């Protein structure tokens, strides 16, 4: 994986393997942070995985000439049976990390509770143990690489029976950096936080298998490295240069050098305005780690731009220049560039912009949030429509970079729908661009071709979105001004073309001048939930589907479809949509409640309890979660804990009729009719039309 701000050296995950693993998990109804539940033995032969199996075989073939080779991805802890038939002699290396480190890291990076982190750590490691024999696996300790990496690597390659030179081991040791640790728990912190018993037991077992021991008090579970007595010493032989490719391997192949994320092709038109082009390219070169190429399309520059671009292309293998003698116009020039593009994604980018750290990674991530997102753009200071941030605080380039960084942190992962985005920076799937025939070239030098393209994207059933965390500075219309093109005349001419082509489209509606699309969809989502709650499932389903066509990641609409499936008795479909809504918004409490109810209905009380405890750790005053947890505890015969929890709710809110009804039902079951009657009267005082309470009260009266 490429470098990101929190890991400038990059990651060792192989993106192709990660994508296959993620697709396997999603197909089975899970994800990296919620492993599929209740899958039957032999799940790896599921016909739905056939195409993924072929992708896996093809990926493995790319490694045939590498020895040794390996992949790193925590998803393998579950997907291992899917891969093992294709690599039958593989060795599984478990890199053991302290459970509290994992839990704290997940809390810091993703906001997950410690209970969630402990459970996820246990599930992943237990799956690995269940799917391997001691002979098939090797446990190595994560912390050892920060205290004594040389000895741990020597032990590792010795156990694997690899012929690795001392020089290679020393080179590997040099890559270790304590600065890249996501979280490190001190011994004092370990002592202050007791691990769950099942987590502690599993961790101690794995430590033992790795050849580590904890100290006498078992407070610092990392322990000290223990040399394994009698272990075979690593023989370090000098490399024989005549042994050829069948000899020893002296380097570990970096997976990111073999496969990479999908290439993004940046298409940049130039027509004079040399100084702006230089600033733009400088910012791209300084702030772009994502794999990309740049295809320059020069439309007849006469100010030295061509000489500059020719020198640039000569020095950069991923740059290309298409040299036109005259100005083809914005649409035709971009279409020309896209025809030469090799990337899966194409980005139409003006030459009068500045970009900041992580900009392209973030735009691509936004596009990849859902397959029904067709196009993504950034926010900016100089742009029409609702992409514009009207007032920006920066006065110069360096202040811009600081502002862009702060906005990225504030709006991380926030991707919102629009009816159109401006053409100064548009990321689109190349297959979709080609399918639509590119930009309409009748719009000439520019204006309204972006509006037209957005409408055609929407007609194809794809959403147009804005990455609210990516801010691109736009100097604005510099090609027009530098070349003395009459901007207003071009605007008026193209407006007439647009109105002729789209007579039923109101430009004010397209620009969301009166009401934003986000506001419209928010209102529609509330209406959809009301329809579902009122029993009109068909109308609710249609409205949810309409919403998701505009915004495929609108969590309320996904949740609405889950509720409809749940009420229709399709629990499998309901769980799929509930989990999808949780993946979109982890702290979406209604979905967590509904998943807990499904767990309880299916007899998985421990799963329901764990889920509700996680919610309450973040939202301790959430009465619905407290009430559900009380019911789950009672169902598992933890009566004292459950009833105490329900009584605590009534102490905080004596009028909570739902809790009164639960307690009335419990008292009625054990013939404590007076207690049941007291709670039923409280129910009816708050909710006089509660039919079940009326019937139960009548029955109690007859019994008396």
GUDO-163194 format. One record per residue (C-alpha): x, y, z; residue number from 1; residue in one letter. Coordinates in steps of 0.02 Angstrom, whole numbers, plus 50000, padded with zeros to 5 digits. Last residue first. Layout:
% GUDO-163194
> u,v,w,num,residuo
> X,Y,Z,NUM,A
...
This chain:
% GUDO-163194
> u,v,w,num,residuo
> 47141,49397,52081,704,X
> 47164,49299,51921,703,X
> 47028,49401,51836,702,X
> 47117,49563,51882,701,X
> 47282,49494,51817,700,X
> 47200,49452,51651,699,X
> 47128,49627,51637,698,X
> 47299,49703,51672,697,X
> 47378,49592,51540,696,X
> 47248,49643,51410,695,X
> 47269,49829,51447,694,X
> 47458,49815,51443,693,X
> 47450,49724,51277,692,X
> 47336,49859,51204,691,X
> 47443,50010,51249,690,X
> 47318,50149,51214,689,X
> 47343,50240,51379,688,X
> 47531,50263,51354,687,X
> 47608,50358,51501,686,X
> 47476,50315,51630,685,X
> 47449,50148,51543,684,X
> 47629,50095,51570,683,X
> 47629,50154,51752,682,X
> 47470,50053,51781,681,X
> 47558,49904,51706,680,X
> 47704,49927,51827,679,X
> 47592,49925,51980,678,X
> 47491,49780,51913,677,X
> 47647,49673,51889,676,X
> 47699,49707,52069,675,X
> 47525,49661,52129,674,X
> 47522,49508,52017,673,X
> 47680,49425,52077,672,X
> 47628,49268,51984,671,X
> 47805,49222,51926,670,X
> 47768,49260,51743,669,X
> 47668,49414,51792,668,X
> 47822,49488,51877,667,X
> 47926,49470,51719,666,X
> 47790,49544,51608,665,X
> 47768,49692,51725,664,X
> 47957,49719,51723,663,X
> 47959,49727,51533,662,X
> 47808,49842,51534,661,X
> 47886,49963,51659,660,X
> 48043,49969,51551,659,X
> 47938,50019,51401,658,X
> 47839,50145,51506,657,X
> 47991,50251,51548,656,X
> 47899,50368,51667,655,X
> 48014,50345,51818,654,X
> 48165,50404,51715,653,X
> 48333,50396,51804,652,X
> 48272,50282,51943,651,X
> 48169,50188,51814,650,X
> 48326,50152,51712,649,X
> 48414,50089,51869,648,X
> 48272,49967,51896,647,X
> 48305,49894,51724,646,X
> 48492,49873,51760,645,X
> 48457,49794,51929,644,X
> 48335,49676,51845,643,X
> 48468,49619,51721,642,X
> 48610,49602,51846,641,X
> 48505,49505,51972,640,X
> 48426,49396,51839,639,X
> 48580,49336,51748,638,X
> 48474,49195,51680,637,X
> 48538,49215,51501,636,X
> 48371,49291,51450,635,X
> 48383,49407,51600,634,X
> 48549,49474,51539,633,X
> 48480,49502,51364,632,X
> 48329,49595,51434,631,X
> 48441,49709,51538,630,X
> 48552,49739,51387,629,X
> 48399,49791,51287,628,X
> 48347,49915,51421,627,X
> 48521,49987,51440,626,X
> 48537,50005,51252,625,X
> 48368,50093,51240,624,X
> 48412,50206,51388,623,X
> 48570,50277,51309,622,X
> 48650,50365,51458,621,X
> 48817,50273,51447,620,X
> 48842,50319,51263,619,X
> 49020,50271,51215,618,X
> 49038,50127,51337,617,X
> 48852,50097,51317,616,X
> 48869,50054,51132,615,X
> 49009,49929,51167,614,X
> 48907,49850,51307,613,X
> 48763,49832,51185,612,X
> 48870,49739,51057,611,X
> 48944,49624,51189,610,X
> 48772,49585,51259,609,X
> 48699,49545,51089,608,X
> 48845,49430,51047,607,X
> 48827,49343,51215,606,X
> 48641,49320,51184,605,X
> 48660,49234,51016,604,X
> 48492,49145,51024,603,X
> 48436,49195,50848,602,X
> 48307,49319,50913,601,X
> 48438,49390,51032,600,X
> 48564,49415,50892,599,X
> 48429,49496,50785,598,X
> 48385,49613,50930,597,X
> 48569,49656,50951,596,X
> 48582,49692,50765,595,X
> 48432,49807,50782,594,X
> 48510,49899,50928,593,X
> 48675,49920,50834,592,X
> 48579,49985,50684,591,X
> 48486,50112,50791,590,X
> 48653,50165,50873,589,X
> 48744,50219,50715,588,X
> 48915,50229,50802,587,X
> 49005,50131,50668,586,X
> 48938,50236,50526,585,X
> 48956,50164,50350,584,X
> 49010,49993,50413,583,X
> 48865,49998,50536,582,X
> 48744,50034,50393,581,X
> 48815,49888,50295,580,X
> 48798,49777,50448,579,X
> 48614,49824,50463,578,X
> 48591,49795,50277,577,X
> 48665,49620,50282,576,X
> 48575,49579,50445,575,X
> 48408,49626,50367,574,X
> 48440,49519,50214,573,X
> 48476,49369,50325,572,X
> 48328,49408,50437,571,X
> 48201,49409,50295,570,X
> 48045,49414,50406,569,X
> 47963,49560,50316,568,X
> 47988,49671,50468,567,X
> 48175,49635,50463,566,X
> 48185,49663,50274,565,X
> 48097,49831,50294,564,X
> 48208,49878,50441,563,X
> 48364,49838,50341,562,X
> 48301,49941,50194,561,X
> 48276,50088,50313,560,X
> 48451,50063,50384,559,X
> 48523,50081,50210,558,X
> 48419,50239,50189,557,X
> 48479,50310,50356,556,X
> 48660,50270,50315,555,X
> 48667,50373,50155,554,X
> 48815,50289,50069,553,X
> 48739,50270,49896,552,X
> 48685,50454,49891,551,X
> 48576,50502,49743,550,X
> 48530,50324,49694,549,X
> 48525,50283,49879,548,X
> 48386,50409,49908,547,X
> 48277,50333,49771,546,X
> 48304,50160,49847,545,X
> 48252,50224,50018,544,X
> 48096,50305,49942,543,X
> 48047,50145,49852,542,X
> 48072,50040,50009,541,X
> 47967,50158,50115,540,X
> 47826,50156,49988,539,X
> 47827,49966,49987,538,X
> 47843,49952,50176,537,X
> 47693,50059,50222,536,X
> 47684,49993,50400,535,X
> 47680,50159,50492,534,X
> 47859,50133,50555,533,X
> 47914,50102,50375,532,X
> 47829,50260,50313,531,X
> 47905,50360,50456,530,X
> 48078,50292,50414,529,X
> 48055,50347,50233,528,X
> 47998,50521,50285,527,X
> 48155,50545,50390,526,X
> 48262,50489,50243,525,X
> 48169,50608,50127,524,X
> 48206,50755,50241,523,X
> 48391,50711,50248,522,X
> 48391,50685,50060,521,X
> 48327,50861,50028,520,X
> 48450,50938,50151,519,X
> 48597,50848,50070,518,X
> 48533,50900,49898,517,X
> 48552,51079,49956,516,X
> 48404,51196,49955,515,X
> 48374,51357,49859,514,X
> 48535,51368,49757,513,X
> 48560,51182,49730,512,X
> 48667,51217,49575,511,X
> 48561,51098,49472,510,X
> 48400,51169,49544,509,X
> 48457,51347,49501,508,X
> 48506,51286,49327,507,X
> 48327,51222,49300,506,X
> 48334,51069,49189,505,X
> 48186,51039,49074,504,X
> 48266,51115,48919,503,X
> 48425,51011,48935,502,X
> 48509,51015,48763,501,X
> 48439,51185,48712,500,X
> 48471,51255,48886,499,X
> 48651,51193,48879,498,X
> 48686,51269,48709,497,X
> 48614,51437,48767,496,X
> 48723,51429,48924,495,X
> 48871,51391,48812,494,X
> 48852,51554,48718,493,X
> 48826,51657,48876,492,X
> 48977,51583,48965,491,X
> 49090,51605,48814,490,X
> 49037,51788,48798,489,X
> 49067,51813,48984,488,X
> 49240,51734,48978,487,X
> 49301,51838,48832,486,X
> 49469,51751,48803,485,X
> 49616,51866,48838,484,X
> 49740,51720,48840,483,X
> 49800,51752,49016,482,X
> 49623,51792,49074,481,X
> 49538,51636,49003,480,X
> 49678,51519,49053,479,X
> 49679,51596,49227,478,X
> 49494,51558,49256,477,X
> 49516,51536,49445,476,X
> 49663,51531,49566,475,X
> 49591,51369,49634,474,X
> 49650,51302,49801,473,X
> 49602,51121,49823,472,X
> 49518,51065,49985,471,X
> 49492,50880,50015,470,X
> 49396,50836,50173,469,X
> 49223,50873,50101,468,X
> 49245,50743,49965,467,X
> 49102,50790,49849,466,X
> 48987,50665,49764,465,X
> 48899,50630,49599,464,X
> 48798,50469,49604,463,X
> 48782,50346,49462,462,X
> 48620,50287,49380,461,X
> 48669,50320,49200,460,X
> 48559,50475,49201,459,X
> 48663,50539,49346,458,X
> 48824,50527,49243,457,X
> 48734,50614,49100,456,X
> 48682,50757,49214,455,X
> 48860,50772,49278,454,X
> 48927,50781,49100,453,X
> 48809,50922,49052,452,X
> 48855,51022,49207,451,X
> 49040,50995,49168,450,X
> 49018,51051,48987,449,X
> 48930,51207,49054,448,X
> 49082,51319,49034,447,X
> 49235,51287,48922,446,X
> 49333,51321,48763,445,X
> 49212,51227,48651,444,X
> 49044,51171,48722,443,X
> 49013,51069,48564,442,X
> 49146,50948,48627,441,X
> 49025,50858,48745,440,X
> 49139,50781,48876,439,X
> 49176,50596,48867,438,X
> 49081,50469,48763,437,X
> 48971,50417,48908,436,X
> 49042,50240,48909,435,X
> 49218,50310,48899,434,X
> 49193,50416,49054,433,X
> 49109,50270,49143,432,X
> 49254,50153,49105,431,X
> 49376,50290,49158,430,X
> 49296,50302,49331,429,X
> 49284,50486,49373,428,X
> 49384,50614,49472,427,X
> 49334,50794,49433,426,X
> 49441,50947,49471,425,X
> 49410,51110,49374,424,X
> 49252,51032,49301,423,X
> 49133,51090,49436,422,X
> 49019,50967,49524,421,X
> 48837,50930,49492,420,X
> 48682,50865,49580,419,X
> 48784,50846,49739,418,X
> 48804,50707,49868,417,X
> 48918,50708,50022,416,X
> 49081,50621,50068,415,X
> 49147,50647,50244,414,X
> 49289,50522,50272,413,X
> 49392,50651,50369,412,X
> 49300,50816,50384,411,X
> 49392,50898,50530,410,X
> 49561,50817,50494,409,X
> 49554,50861,50310,408,X
> 49499,51038,50352,407,X
> 49650,51059,50466,406,X
> 49769,51000,50329,405,X
> 49690,51112,50197,404,X
> 49707,51263,50314,403,X
> 49890,51226,50347,402,X
> 49925,51205,50161,401,X
> 49835,51369,50123,400,X
> 49939,51460,50254,399,X
> 50094,51406,50159,398,X
> 50022,51469,49994,397,X
> 49970,51642,50055,396,X
> 49827,51735,50139,395,X
> 49732,51594,50222,394,X
> 49568,51611,50317,393,X
> 49446,51553,50184,392,X
> 49272,51628,50166,391,X
> 49151,51562,50036,390,X
> 49194,51378,50044,389,X
> 49133,51329,49871,388,X
> 49077,51154,49826,387,X
> 48897,51213,49842,386,X
> 48889,51294,49671,385,X
> 49022,51385,49572,384,X
> 49207,51370,49613,383,X
> 49345,51477,49688,382,X
> 49386,51433,49869,381,X
> 49375,51245,49847,380,X
> 49290,51084,49895,379,X
> 49342,50925,49807,378,X
> 49261,50819,49669,377,X
> 49197,50641,49652,376,X
> 49117,50546,49508,375,X
> 49026,50384,49477,374,X
> 48976,50326,49651,373,X
> 48875,50168,49622,372,X
> 49023,50055,49661,371,X
> 49029,50124,49838,370,X
> 49162,50203,49948,369,X
> 49286,50186,49805,368,X
> 49255,50361,49738,367,X
> 49285,50435,49910,366,X
> 49445,50334,49932,365,X
> 49504,50399,49763,364,X
> 49473,50579,49818,363,X
> 49564,50546,49982,362,X
> 49716,50466,49902,361,X
> 49724,50612,49779,360,X
> 49724,50748,49913,359,X
> 49839,50663,50039,358,X
> 49949,50816,50067,357,X
> 49890,50973,49977,356,X
> 49842,51029,49802,355,X
> 49865,51198,49717,354,X
> 49764,51246,49563,353,X
> 49785,51342,49400,352,X
> 49825,51193,49286,351,X
> 49647,51127,49295,350,X
> 49623,50944,49338,349,X
> 49519,50812,49249,348,X
> 49553,50656,49351,347,X
> 49542,50486,49269,346,X
> 49522,50322,49363,345,X
> 49569,50147,49304,344,X
> 49727,50227,49237,343,X
> 49810,50202,49068,342,X
> 49755,50368,48995,341,X
> 49787,50404,48810,340,X
> 49602,50420,48765,339,X
> 49581,50524,48924,338,X
> 49700,50655,48856,337,X
> 49607,50678,48693,336,X
> 49442,50688,48786,335,X
> 49517,50822,48897,334,X
> 49573,50923,48747,333,X
> 49406,50904,48658,332,X
> 49309,50964,48810,331,X
> 49421,51111,48856,330,X
> 49452,51180,48683,329,X
> 49555,51117,48537,328,X
> 49673,51265,48547,327,X
> 49801,51252,48408,326,X
> 49963,51161,48367,325,X
> 49925,51022,48490,324,X
> 50064,50937,48589,323,X
> 50010,50786,48692,322,X
> 50137,50771,48832,321,X
> 50163,50623,48947,320,X
> 50219,50608,49129,319,X
> 50246,50443,49222,318,X
> 50428,50428,49168,317,X
> 50472,50600,49237,316,X
> 50630,50689,49177,315,X
> 50591,50699,48991,314,X
> 50410,50743,49030,313,X
> 50467,50894,49131,312,X
> 50586,50955,48997,311,X
> 50447,50943,48866,310,X
> 50325,51028,48985,309,X
> 50440,51178,49011,308,X
> 50474,51195,48825,307,X
> 50287,51187,48789,306,X
> 50244,51317,48922,305,X
> 50368,51442,48851,304,X
> 50237,51577,48818,303,X
> 50167,51517,48651,302,X
> 50046,51380,48705,301,X
> 49952,51287,48568,300,X
> 49827,51179,48663,299,X
> 49947,51080,48771,298,X
> 49874,50918,48834,297,X
> 49975,50857,48981,296,X
> 49948,50677,49034,295,X
> 49999,50653,49215,294,X
> 50020,50478,49287,293,X
> 49971,50420,49459,292,X
> 50009,50305,49604,291,X
> 49957,50396,49766,290,X
> 50100,50488,49854,289,X
> 50052,50663,49795,288,X
> 50102,50815,49898,287,X
> 50268,50882,49837,286,X
> 50252,50830,49654,285,X
> 50073,50893,49646,284,X
> 50118,51059,49727,283,X
> 50261,51085,49605,282,X
> 50151,51041,49459,281,X
> 50023,51173,49509,280,X
> 50152,51309,49539,279,X
> 50232,51275,49369,278,X
> 50063,51277,49282,277,X
> 50020,51443,49363,276,X
> 50184,51517,49303,275,X
> 50155,51455,49125,274,X
> 49982,51531,49097,273,X
> 49994,51476,48912,272,X
> 49861,51351,48856,271,X
> 49880,51198,48963,270,X
> 49759,51054,48990,269,X
> 49792,50929,49129,268,X
> 49728,50750,49130,267,X
> 49778,50657,49288,266,X
> 49773,50469,49265,265,X
> 49745,50374,49427,264,X
> 49820,50200,49437,263,X
> 49726,50069,49536,262,X
> 49816,50027,49700,261,X
> 49982,49938,49679,260,X
> 50047,49765,49645,259,X
> 50224,49699,49640,258,X
> 50321,49843,49718,257,X
> 50188,49859,49854,256,X
> 50223,49680,49902,255,X
> 50403,49720,49950,254,X
> 50513,49575,49896,253,X
> 50623,49518,50042,252,X
> 50802,49525,49981,251,X
> 50951,49409,49972,250,X
> 50865,49253,49905,249,X
> 50979,49103,49905,248,X
> 51021,49011,49747,247,X
> 50903,48957,49611,246,X
> 50913,49126,49526,245,X
> 51099,49112,49499,244,X
> 51219,49009,49608,243,X
> 51372,49092,49530,242,X
> 51373,49242,49648,241,X
> 51391,49126,49799,240,X
> 51327,49222,49950,239,X
> 51424,49193,50110,238,X
> 51338,49068,50225,237,X
> 51251,49120,50386,236,X
> 51195,48965,50477,235,X
> 51055,49004,50598,234,X
> 51074,48905,50757,233,X
> 50953,48760,50782,232,X
> 50857,48782,50943,231,X
> 50926,48682,51088,230,X
> 50866,48803,51218,229,X
> 50742,48927,51149,228,X
> 50806,49099,51192,227,X
> 50681,49190,51299,226,X
> 50633,49367,51255,225,X
> 50565,49460,51404,224,X
> 50384,49481,51450,223,X
> 50250,49566,51348,222,X
> 50121,49527,51478,221,X
> 50188,49657,51600,220,X
> 50080,49622,51751,219,X
> 50101,49434,51755,218,X
> 50176,49452,51931,217,X
> 50314,49329,51890,216,X
> 50357,49405,51722,215,X
> 50278,49341,51562,214,X
> 50365,49210,51457,213,X
> 50409,49209,51274,212,X
> 50448,49064,51158,211,X
> 50320,49108,51027,210,X
> 50208,48962,51081,209,X
> 50217,49027,51260,208,X
> 50167,49202,51205,207,X
> 50023,49125,51107,206,X
> 49958,49035,51261,205,X
> 49979,49192,51368,204,X
> 49879,49293,51241,203,X
> 49741,49164,51234,202,X
> 49725,49163,51424,201,X
> 49727,49353,51436,200,X
> 49591,49369,51304,199,X
> 49479,49240,51388,198,X
> 49502,49323,51558,197,X
> 49465,49499,51497,196,X
> 49623,49606,51517,195,X
> 49646,49710,51673,194,X
> 49693,49891,51641,193,X
> 49801,49978,51772,192,X
> 49942,49852,51762,191,X
> 49952,49868,51574,190,X
> 49955,50057,51588,189,X
> 50103,50045,51708,188,X
> 50192,49926,51590,187,X
> 50172,50052,51451,186,X
> 50055,50026,51305,185,X
> 50120,50067,51132,184,X
> 50006,50135,50998,183,X
> 50011,50159,50810,182,X
> 50195,50119,50802,181,X
> 50276,50213,50657,180,X
> 50391,50317,50767,179,X
> 50471,50158,50836,178,X
> 50553,50136,50667,177,X
> 50615,49969,50600,176,X
> 50681,49983,50421,175,X
> 50862,49969,50479,174,X
> 50829,49794,50547,173,X
> 50786,49736,50372,172,X
> 50954,49794,50306,171,X
> 51040,49702,50449,170,X
> 50945,49543,50405,169,X
> 50994,49563,50222,168,X
> 51177,49583,50266,167,X
> 51171,49429,50378,166,X
> 51118,49331,50225,165,X
> 50956,49234,50214,164,X
> 50942,49049,50177,163,X
> 50768,49009,50241,162,X
> 50726,48864,50356,161,X
> 50567,48946,50418,160,X
> 50620,48921,50600,159,X
> 50791,48993,50558,158,X
> 50713,49140,50465,157,X
> 50610,49184,50618,156,X
> 50748,49158,50748,155,X
> 50867,49269,50651,154,X
> 50730,49399,50631,153,X
> 50699,49397,50819,152,X
> 50884,49412,50855,151,X
> 50906,49563,50741,150,X
> 50746,49650,50794,149,X
> 50795,49661,50978,148,X
> 50687,49791,51066,147,X
> 50574,49862,50931,146,X
> 50559,49702,50830,145,X
> 50528,49605,50990,144,X
> 50369,49705,51020,143,X
> 50279,49618,50876,142,X
> 50309,49444,50941,141,X
> 50327,49300,50820,140,X
> 50215,49147,50814,139,X
> 50249,49017,50681,138,X
> 50115,48914,50597,137,X
> 50090,48755,50498,136,X
> 50173,48637,50622,135,X
> 50069,48704,50766,134,X
> 49914,48660,50664,133,X
> 49811,48793,50577,132,X
> 49629,48845,50557,131,X
> 49576,48850,50739,130,X
> 49734,48943,50791,129,X
> 49708,49075,50657,128,X
> 49524,49095,50701,127,X
> 49572,49118,50884,126,X
> 49692,49257,50837,125,X
> 49563,49355,50737,124,X
> 49421,49329,50860,123,X
> 49526,49373,51013,122,X
> 49592,49536,50939,121,X
> 49416,49583,50883,120,X
> 49348,49549,51057,119,X
> 49483,49652,51141,118,X
> 49457,49797,51020,117,X
> 49267,49796,51042,116,X
> 49283,49797,51231,115,X
> 49411,49939,51217,114,X
> 49282,50042,51121,113,X
> 49307,50086,50938,112,X
> 49346,50268,50892,111,X
> 49436,50221,50732,110,X
> 49617,50279,50751,109,X
> 49633,50306,50939,108,X
> 49509,50172,50992,107,X
> 49580,50046,50869,106,X
> 49755,50084,50933,105,X
> 49699,50067,51114,104,X
> 49622,49896,51078,103,X
> 49773,49835,50982,102,X
> 49896,49895,51115,101,X
> 49786,49817,51249,100,X
> 49788,49651,51158,99,X
> 49980,49649,51149,98,X
> 50036,49606,50973,97,X
> 50075,49434,50906,96,X
> 50133,49426,50726,95,X
> 50062,49257,50676,94,X
> 50162,49185,50531,93,X
> 50065,49056,50432,92,X
> 50173,48942,50324,91,X
> 50115,48895,50150,90,X
> 50133,48720,50080,89,X
> 49955,48711,50013,88,X
> 49959,48880,49921,87,X
> 49804,48868,49810,86,X
> 49705,48753,49926,85,X
> 49757,48867,50073,84,X
> 49684,49029,50005,83,X
> 49497,49014,50047,82,X
> 49536,48921,50209,81,X
> 49642,49072,50264,80,X
> 49500,49197,50244,79,X
> 49472,49223,50431,78,X
> 49646,49264,50496,77,X
> 49688,49318,50319,76,X
> 49592,49479,50354,75,X
> 49740,49537,50459,74,X
> 49838,49569,50297,73,X
> 50021,49534,50264,72,X
> 50072,49434,50112,71,X
> 50220,49323,50078,70,X
> 50366,49283,49965,69,X
> 50524,49179,49978,68,X
> 50565,49148,49840,67,X
> 50486,49251,49703,66,X
> 50468,49178,49528,65,X
> 50291,49113,49558,64,X
> 50231,49275,49637,63,X
> 50126,49335,49490,62,X
> 50045,49162,49485,61,X
> 49974,49192,49659,60,X
> 49879,49343,49594,59,X
> 49802,49241,49453,58,X
> 49748,49104,49572,57,X
> 49669,49233,49689,56,X
> 49575,49317,49545,55,X
> 49508,49147,49493,54,X
> 49451,49112,49671,53,X
> 49367,49283,49675,52,X
> 49265,49236,49522,51,X
> 49207,49076,49607,50,X
> 49166,49156,49776,49,X
> 48978,49156,49752,48,X
> 48991,48970,49720,47,X
> 49033,48944,49907,46,X
> 49182,48824,49915,45,X
> 49266,48926,50055,44,X
> 49111,48903,50160,43,X
> 49160,48720,50187,42,X
> 49104,48722,50367,41,X
> 48950,48835,50385,40,X
> 48963,49021,50416,39,X
> 48877,49072,50577,38,X
> 48952,49246,50590,37,X
> 49058,49340,50463,36,X
> 49198,49439,50547,35,X
> 49153,49614,50601,34,X
> 49305,49729,50594,33,X
> 49382,49667,50432,32,X
> 49210,49648,50354,31,X
> 49061,49531,50358,30,X
> 48912,49463,50263,29,X
> 48991,49317,50171,28,X
> 49009,49416,50010,27,X
> 49080,49561,50111,26,X
> 49214,49449,50188,25,X
> 49265,49375,50020,24,X
> 49270,49549,49940,23,X
> 49381,49612,50082,22,X
> 49500,49467,50057,21,X
> 49509,49496,49869,20,X
> 49541,49682,49894,19,X
> 49674,49649,50027,18,X
> 49762,49524,49914,17,X
> 49771,49652,49772,16,X
> 49822,49790,49892,15,X
> 49972,49694,49960,14,X
> 49988,49756,50139,13,X
> 50164,49811,50182,12,X
> 50123,49991,50218,11,X
> 50204,50153,50162,10,X
> 50359,50242,50228,9,X
> 50263,50401,50266,8,X
> 50149,50310,50389,7,X
> 50024,50429,50470,6,X
> 50022,50544,50318,5,X
> 50001,50402,50196,4,X
> 50125,50297,50097,3,X
> 50062,50177,49967,2,X
> 50000,50000,50000,1,X
